[in-house]
Amino acid sequence: MVAAAPVVVSTRLVWSTALVGTWSSSHLRMDSLVPVGSSMPQGDPASPLGLIVVLSQAVQSVENEAGVKQSVFLDDRILIGSSVKQVLRGFRLWKQWSRRLGFVENESKIVALAQNGFQRHAFI
């Protein structure tokens, strides 16, 4: 995505010089500071923006390939489709994107809502 490029460059500049450490009781251990490296720092106010940039291509791809509509809330999402087949395809595509991006899907949190008993049986 071309529009995301300035955000990626900005966050790379900030996070490439950032240091993270470990907490001991109620204080930061200064002797354990290490460069951020390849992750988004927990608690950094820019981290949600970074996650949005990382997920934007996946969101567009899943919508286009599966034909579903989505509501994505950082690490939670809702897929809405007119058929069970569409929604299941969307779930499979998200699983592929997660692997590609280095994320792990928590499949125990997946919930499917169906309009009728036939659709509910198709999800099981």
C-alpha positions as a Markdown table, in Angstrom:
| # | Residue | x | y | z |
|---|---|---|---|---|
| 1 | Met | 0.0 | 0.0 | 0.0 |
| 2 | Val | 1.5 | 3.3 | -1.1 |
| 3 | Ala | -0.4 | 5.3 | 1.6 |
| 4 | Ala | 1.1 | 3.3 | 4.4 |
| 5 | Ala | 4.7 | 4.0 | 3.3 |
| 6 | Pro | 5.2 | 7.2 | 5.4 |
| 7 | Val | 3.9 | 5.4 | 8.5 |
| 8 | Val | 6.1 | 2.4 | 8.0 |
| 9 | Val | 9.2 | 4.7 | 7.5 |
| 10 | Ser | 8.3 | 6.8 | 10.6 |
| 11 | Thr | 7.8 | 3.8 | 12.9 |
| 12 | Arg | 10.9 | 2.1 | 11.6 |
| 13 | Leu | 12.9 | 5.2 | 12.5 |
| 14 | Val | 11.4 | 5.3 | 16.0 |
| 15 | Trp | 11.5 | 1.6 | 16.8 |
| 16 | Ser | 14.9 | 0.9 | 15.3 |
| 17 | Thr | 16.4 | 3.2 | 18.0 |
| 18 | Ala | 14.1 | 2.1 | 20.8 |
| 19 | Leu | 15.1 | -0.1 | 23.7 |
| 20 | Val | 13.0 | -2.5 | 25.7 |
| 21 | Gly | 13.8 | -4.0 | 29.1 |
| 22 | Thr | 12.3 | -6.2 | 31.7 |
| 23 | Trp | 10.4 | -5.2 | 34.8 |
| 24 | Ser | 11.5 | -6.4 | 38.2 |
| 25 | Ser | 8.8 | -5.9 | 40.9 |
| 26 | Ser | 7.8 | -2.3 | 40.2 |
| 27 | His | 10.8 | -0.9 | 38.3 |
| 28 | Leu | 12.5 | -1.3 | 35.0 |
| 29 | Arg | 15.8 | -3.1 | 35.1 |
| 30 | Met | 18.2 | -0.7 | 33.3 |
| 31 | Asp | 20.8 | -3.5 | 32.9 |
| 32 | Ser | 18.5 | -5.5 | 30.7 |
| 33 | Leu | 17.8 | -3.0 | 27.9 |
| 34 | Val | 18.0 | -4.4 | 24.4 |
| 35 | Pro | 17.1 | -3.0 | 20.9 |
| 36 | Val | 13.5 | -3.6 | 19.9 |
| 37 | Gly | 14.5 | -5.5 | 16.8 |
| 38 | Ser | 11.7 | -7.0 | 14.8 |
| 39 | Ser | 8.7 | -6.6 | 17.1 |
| 40 | Met | 6.3 | -3.9 | 17.9 |
| 41 | Pro | 6.9 | -2.7 | 21.5 |
| 42 | Gln | 4.2 | -3.5 | 24.0 |
| 43 | Gly | 2.8 | -0.3 | 25.5 |
| 44 | Asp | 4.1 | 2.0 | 22.8 |
| 45 | Pro | 1.4 | 4.4 | 21.7 |
| 46 | Ala | 2.4 | 3.8 | 18.1 |
| 47 | Ser | 2.1 | 0.0 | 18.2 |
| 48 | Pro | -1.7 | -0.1 | 17.4 |
| 49 | Leu | -1.0 | 2.1 | 14.3 |
| 50 | Gly | 1.8 | -0.3 | 13.3 |
| 51 | Leu | -0.5 | -3.3 | 13.7 |
| 52 | Ile | -3.1 | -1.6 | 11.5 |
| 53 | Val | -0.4 | -1.0 | 8.8 |
| 54 | Val | 0.7 | -4.6 | 9.0 |
| 55 | Leu | -2.8 | -6.0 | 8.8 |
| 56 | Ser | -4.2 | -3.6 | 6.1 |
| 57 | Gln | -3.0 | -5.8 | 3.1 |
| 58 | Ala | -4.4 | -8.9 | 4.8 |
| 59 | Val | -7.8 | -7.2 | 5.4 |
| 60 | Gln | -8.1 | -6.2 | 1.7 |
| 61 | Ser | -6.9 | -9.5 | 0.4 |
| 62 | Val | -9.4 | -11.5 | 2.6 |
| 63 | Glu | -12.3 | -9.3 | 1.5 |
| 64 | Asn | -11.4 | -9.5 | -2.2 |
| 65 | Glu | -10.7 | -13.3 | -2.3 |
| 66 | Ala | -13.4 | -14.6 | 0.1 |
| 67 | Gly | -16.1 | -12.0 | -0.7 |
| 68 | Val | -16.8 | -11.3 | 3.0 |
| 69 | Lys | -17.2 | -8.0 | 4.8 |
| 70 | Gln | -15.1 | -7.5 | 7.9 |
| 71 | Ser | -14.8 | -5.4 | 11.0 |
| 72 | Val | -11.2 | -5.6 | 12.3 |
| 73 | Phe | -10.4 | -4.3 | 15.7 |
| 74 | Leu | -6.6 | -4.6 | 15.9 |
| 75 | Asp | -6.2 | -8.3 | 16.9 |
| 76 | Asp | -10.0 | -9.2 | 16.8 |
| 77 | Arg | -12.1 | -9.4 | 13.7 |
| 78 | Ile | -15.6 | -10.2 | 12.6 |
| 79 | Leu | -16.3 | -11.8 | 9.2 |
| 80 | Ile | -19.7 | -11.5 | 7.6 |
| 81 | Gly | -20.7 | -13.5 | 4.6 |
| 82 | Ser | -23.8 | -14.5 | 2.7 |
| 83 | Ser | -22.8 | -18.2 | 2.9 |
| 84 | Val | -20.9 | -20.6 | 5.2 |
| 85 | Lys | -18.5 | -21.2 | 2.3 |
| 86 | Gln | -17.6 | -17.6 | 2.1 |
| 87 | Val | -17.0 | -17.3 | 5.9 |
| 88 | Leu | -14.9 | -20.5 | 6.1 |
| 89 | Arg | -12.8 | -19.3 | 3.1 |
| 90 | Gly | -12.3 | -16.1 | 5.0 |
| 91 | Phe | -11.1 | -18.0 | 8.1 |
| 92 | Arg | -8.7 | -20.0 | 6.0 |
| 93 | Leu | -7.3 | -16.9 | 4.3 |
| 94 | Trp | -6.8 | -15.2 | 7.7 |
| 95 | Lys | -4.9 | -18.3 | 9.0 |
| 96 | Gln | -2.6 | -18.1 | 5.9 |
| 97 | Trp | -2.0 | -14.4 | 6.4 |
| 98 | Ser | -1.3 | -14.9 | 10.1 |
| 99 | Arg | 1.3 | -17.5 | 9.3 |
| 100 | Arg | 2.8 | -15.2 | 6.6 |
| 101 | Leu | 3.0 | -12.3 | 9.1 |
| 102 | Gly | 4.4 | -14.4 | 11.9 |
| 103 | Phe | 1.2 | -14.3 | 14.1 |
| 104 | Val | -0.5 | -17.3 | 15.7 |
| 105 | Glu | -4.3 | -17.6 | 15.5 |
| 106 | Asn | -6.0 | -18.5 | 18.7 |
| 107 | Glu | -8.5 | -20.9 | 17.2 |
| 108 | Ser | -10.1 | -21.5 | 20.6 |
| 109 | Lys | -11.6 | -18.0 | 20.4 |
| 110 | Ile | -13.3 | -18.5 | 17.1 |
| 111 | Val | -17.1 | -18.1 | 17.3 |
| 112 | Ala | -19.4 | -18.6 | 14.4 |
| 113 | Leu | -23.0 | -17.3 | 14.4 |
| 114 | Ala | -25.4 | -18.8 | 11.9 |
| 115 | Gln | -28.8 | -17.6 | 10.7 |
| 116 | Asn | -30.3 | -21.1 | 10.9 |
| 117 | Gly | -29.7 | -24.7 | 11.9 |
| 118 | Phe | -28.5 | -25.7 | 8.5 |
| 119 | Gln | -25.7 | -23.1 | 8.5 |
| 120 | Arg | -24.9 | -23.9 | 12.1 |
| 121 | His | -24.4 | -27.6 | 11.2 |
| 122 | Ala | -22.2 | -26.6 | 8.3 |
| 123 | Phe | -19.8 | -24.7 | 10.6 |
| 124 | Ile | -19.4 | -27.7 | 12.9 |
